[in-house]
Amino acid sequence: MPIDTAPSTALLTDQYELTMLAAALADGSGSRRCSFEVFARRLPDGRRYGVVAGTARLLDALARFRFGEPEVEIVGKFLDERTLDWLRNYRFSGDIDGYREGELYFPGSPILTVRGTFAEGVLLETLALSILNHDSAIASAAARMVSAADGRTMIEMGSRRTHEMAAPASSRAAYLAGFTATSNLEAVRRYGVPGTGTSAHAFVLLHFDTDGAGEAEAFRTQVEVQGVGTTLLVDTYDITEGVKTAIEVAGPELGGVRIDSGDLGVLARQVRQQLDDLGATKTKIVLSGDLDEYAIAALRAEPVDAYGVGTSLVTGSGAPTAGMVYKLVEVDGVPVAKRSSHKESRGGTKRAVRLSRDTGTIVEELIFPAGSPQPDGGEFQSRELQTPLVRGGELVPELPTLEQSRELVARGLVSLPWEGLKLSRGEPAIPTTYSS
């Protein structure tokens, strides 16, 4: 979508960003060269790693961060004319470096560095945090679920459990982290995430008949319209009867059956045996119904082919935000740091490298001043984590695609020490070390 016709993102911010801007323009400090940094002081309680997500969405939003007259009319209610004139001409002209989307992160990782004038950079705090905190929380939860599923198909089905505008972003973040498909069609259109769907209880209930024939009629219609490869929902009434009816209607080549309630592990075993006895050995079993990574892990030994996950995924499975902050770390080349209790920050623009063994297993993340030489990794292989994203206000060419970022997540999960994939509470998978 061309920038001049796309909706502005300038008001996706907090008012205090603009009041700070007005004061900085008034005393001349708005032109001072600054570095801002996005990082998480800690991971959500008990988590061992995080997944960076939302970078591409942030860069798209940055390109549309423009104050046209409709936006100026809103902020003009509390800003002076000098600030309004400045906003009318606002275009971010600085530089942004960051971890690639799909990279793992740990406490203190300098996920994003924004360099420019104070006035330019301060305006981006809320925009950056709202996108990165949401998407990274979803991707981090999704990655845990993907690991627990151990290679089985994962379907994102959470649209009805989150804000309608957050649903496509959640689908994208889940796909980035390794989910197979989404039920959200806006995510299919906007981001190219593969789409899929099954059926609803309402359709079976629509065909209710006192003699029990209604379920068969519902299944028959769905198969006629969708083909024998469709997935039939078999737990509206009695599951055993539902499976029997499904195979009678569709035949043993039926694509799949979905179970959405009950003791899923027990039912999966019973249904698999019944399907096999009916000759439907290739018919897949899809489980859904308030699943999270712990439930998925508990079902690992059961004959399940696919999981549909909704509520837990789109709410971050207990961690709805990644806890990232956006802090001023350098002014005119001088490090600055916040000292508030439990909210301390480390001053200075930073870079980071990740050390790994020859086997590819990561062992440590080293964070060091941007102007200093890269620390010696000793016996370990070293990989720099920050990459250029924006230069002089312009996006760097050939940024990673969603598919490339998805591949990066998969490689990252394989690189974790074995204990890093455990779902039990624990410390971050690798330590973060600061080098002066």
ChimeraX attribute file (.defattr): number of C-alpha atoms within 10 A of each C-alpha:
attribute: neighborCount
match mode: 1-to-1
recipient: residues
	/A:1	6
	/A:2	8
	/A:3	13
	/A:4	9
	/A:5	8
	/A:6	11
	/A:7	13
	/A:8	19
	/A:9	17
	/A:10	19
	/A:11	16
	/A:12	14
	/A:13	17
	/A:14	13
	/A:15	13
	/A:16	12
	/A:17	16
	/A:18	20
	/A:19	16
	/A:20	16
	/A:21	22
	/A:22	22
	/A:23	15
	/A:24	17
	/A:25	17
	/A:26	13
	/A:27	9
	/A:28	11
	/A:29	14
	/A:30	20
	/A:31	15
	/A:32	15
	/A:33	19
	/A:34	27
	/A:35	29
	/A:36	26
	/A:37	28
	/A:38	23
	/A:39	22
	/A:40	20
	/A:41	18
	/A:42	17
	/A:43	20
	/A:44	19
	/A:45	11
	/A:46	12
	/A:47	23
	/A:48	25
	/A:49	23
	/A:50	27
	/A:51	27
	/A:52	29
	/A:53	33
	/A:54	28
	/A:55	22
	/A:56	19
	/A:57	15
	/A:58	18
	/A:59	17
	/A:60	14
	/A:61	21
	/A:62	21
	/A:63	18
	/A:64	19
	/A:65	22
	/A:66	23
	/A:67	23
	/A:68	14
	/A:69	12
	/A:70	10
	/A:71	17
	/A:72	19
	/A:73	12
	/A:74	12
	/A:75	19
	/A:76	14
	/A:77	8
	/A:78	13
	/A:79	16
	/A:80	13
	/A:81	11
	/A:82	11
	/A:83	20
	/A:84	21
	/A:85	12
	/A:86	15
	/A:87	21
	/A:88	14
	/A:89	11
	/A:90	15
	/A:91	17
	/A:92	23
	/A:93	16
	/A:94	19
	/A:95	20
	/A:96	25
	/A:97	20
	/A:98	23
	/A:99	24
	/A:100	23
	/A:101	24
	/A:102	30
	/A:103	23
	/A:104	24
	/A:105	26
	/A:106	25
	/A:107	21
	/A:108	22
	/A:109	27
	/A:110	23
	/A:111	27
	/A:112	25
	/A:113	25
	/A:114	26
	/A:115	26
	/A:116	22
	/A:117	20
	/A:118	23
	/A:119	27
	/A:120	22
	/A:121	23
	/A:122	23
	/A:123	21
	/A:124	22
	/A:125	20
	/A:126	19
	/A:127	19
	/A:128	24
	/A:129	22
	/A:130	17
	/A:131	20
	/A:132	27
	/A:133	20
	/A:134	25
	/A:135	30
	/A:136	31
	/A:137	32
	/A:138	34
	/A:139	32
	/A:140	31
	/A:141	27
	/A:142	32
	/A:143	27
	/A:144	26
	/A:145	29
	/A:146	24
	/A:147	21
	/A:148	22
	/A:149	23
	/A:150	11
	/A:151	12
	/A:152	16
	/A:153	17
	/A:154	24
	/A:155	27
	/A:156	29
	/A:157	24
	/A:158	23
	/A:159	21
	/A:160	12
	/A:161	15
	/A:162	16
	/A:163	12
	/A:164	11
	/A:165	10
	/A:166	15
	/A:167	22
	/A:168	25
	/A:169	24
	/A:170	32
	/A:171	35
	/A:172	29
	/A:173	33
	/A:174	33
	/A:175	27
	/A:176	32
	/A:177	31
	/A:178	24
	/A:179	28
	/A:180	20
	/A:181	23
	/A:182	28
	/A:183	22
	/A:184	24
	/A:185	19
	/A:186	18
	/A:187	21
	/A:188	18
	/A:189	12
	/A:190	11
	/A:191	15
	/A:192	13
	/A:193	26
	/A:194	19
	/A:195	18
	/A:196	15
	/A:197	16
	/A:198	15
	/A:199	16
	/A:200	13
	/A:201	14
	/A:202	10
	/A:203	15
	/A:204	22
	/A:205	14
	/A:206	11
	/A:207	15
	/A:208	16
	/A:209	12
	/A:210	6
	/A:211	6
	/A:212	12
	/A:213	12
	/A:214	16
	/A:215	23
	/A:216	22
	/A:217	17
	/A:218	19
	/A:219	26
	/A:220	20
	/A:221	12
	/A:222	20
	/A:223	19
	/A:224	11
	/A:225	9
	/A:226	12
	/A:227	14
	/A:228	19
	/A:229	13
	/A:230	22
	/A:231	24
	/A:232	30
	/A:233	24
	/A:234	26
	/A:235	19
	/A:236	17
	/A:237	13
	/A:238	9
	/A:239	18
	/A:240	16
	/A:241	13
	/A:242	21
	/A:243	22
	/A:244	17
	/A:245	19
	/A:246	26
	/A:247	21
	/A:248	15
	/A:249	18
	/A:250	21
	/A:251	16
	/A:252	18
	/A:253	15
	/A:254	24
	/A:255	18
	/A:256	22
	/A:257	24
	/A:258	23
	/A:259	23
	/A:260	19
	/A:261	14
	/A:262	11
	/A:263	9
	/A:264	19
	/A:265	18
	/A:266	12
	/A:267	18
	/A:268	21
	/A:269	16
	/A:270	14
	/A:271	21
	/A:272	21
	/A:273	15
	/A:274	16
	/A:275	24
	/A:276	13
	/A:277	10
	/A:278	15
	/A:279	14
	/A:280	19
	/A:281	15
	/A:282	14
	/A:283	22
	/A:284	19
	/A:285	22
	/A:286	24
	/A:287	26
	/A:288	19
	/A:289	15
	/A:290	14
	/A:291	21
	/A:292	24
	/A:293	22
	/A:294	15
	/A:295	15
	/A:296	24
	/A:297	19
	/A:298	12
	/A:299	18
	/A:300	14
	/A:301	10
	/A:302	16
	/A:303	19
	/A:304	21
	/A:305	17
	/A:306	20
	/A:307	27
	/A:308	26
	/A:309	25
	/A:310	23
	/A:311	19
	/A:312	21
	/A:313	33
	/A:314	33
	/A:315	19
	/A:316	22
	/A:317	21
	/A:318	14
	/A:319	20
	/A:320	19
	/A:321	18
	/A:322	27
	/A:323	18
	/A:324	24
	/A:325	19
	/A:326	20
	/A:327	21
	/A:328	26
	/A:329	23
	/A:330	21
	/A:331	20
	/A:332	12
	/A:333	13
	/A:334	13
	/A:335	16
	/A:336	18
	/A:337	14
	/A:338	13
	/A:339	10
	/A:340	8
	/A:341	6
	/A:342	7
	/A:343	9
	/A:344	11
	/A:345	19
	/A:346	18
	/A:347	20
	/A:348	23
	/A:349	25
	/A:350	23
	/A:351	25
	/A:352	27
	/A:353	20
	/A:354	19
	/A:355	23
	/A:356	20
	/A:357	14
	/A:358	10
	/A:359	8
	/A:360	16
	/A:361	17
	/A:362	21
	/A:363	18
	/A:364	20
	/A:365	25
	/A:366	23
	/A:367	23
	/A:368	20
	/A:369	17
	/A:370	12
	/A:371	10
	/A:372	11
	/A:373	8
	/A:374	17
	/A:375	14
	/A:376	11
	/A:377	15
	/A:378	8
	/A:379	10
	/A:380	16
	/A:381	18
	/A:382	21
	/A:383	13
	/A:384	15
	/A:385	22
	/A:386	21
	/A:387	15
	/A:388	17
	/A:389	24
	/A:390	21
	/A:391	16
	/A:392	13
	/A:393	16
	/A:394	17
	/A:395	17
	/A:396	14
	/A:397	10
	/A:398	7
	/A:399	16
	/A:400	14
	/A:401	11
	/A:402	19
	/A:403	14
	/A:404	15
	/A:405	22
	/A:406	23
	/A:407	16
	/A:408	20
	/A:409	24
	/A:410	19
	/A:411	15
	/A:412	18
	/A:413	22
	/A:414	16
	/A:415	18
	/A:416	20
	/A:417	15
	/A:418	11
	/A:419	14
	/A:420	19
	/A:421	18
	/A:422	15
	/A:423	17
	/A:424	12
	/A:425	10
	/A:426	13
	/A:427	15
	/A:428	19
	/A:429	21
	/A:430	21
	/A:431	13
	/A:432	19
	/A:433	15
	/A:434	14
	/A:435	13
	/A:436	8
